[in-house]
């Protein structure tokens, strides 16, 4: 039996709030969008994204948790970020802004 995989909703965009007074609300809504997008990914990508970018585990720790090689974690994490439009330095800064470790 196969597992159904949802497509990522392109309407869930990560944007910065316009006014400083809305910053906390905007950050929370953006974090919700980030999590909702992550939940729509295939399990292999979702696991490493949540463990590394949301929970703050290193690639080595994530590899040990999942029982896979560290190189696989790096590849899956890069693919997950690409799927979410968060690749490169811009994506890393958006994630760092939304997730406090």
JOPE-V840499 format. One record per helix or strand of 2 or more residues. SS is the DSSP state (H for helix, E for strand). FROM is the first residue (numbers start at 1). TO is the last residue. If there is no record, write none. Layout:
ss->SS from->FROM to->TO
ss->SS from->FROM to->TO
//
This chain:
ss->H from->20 to->39
ss->H from->43 to->54
ss->H from->59 to->66
ss->H from->70 to->83
ss->H from->88 to->98
//
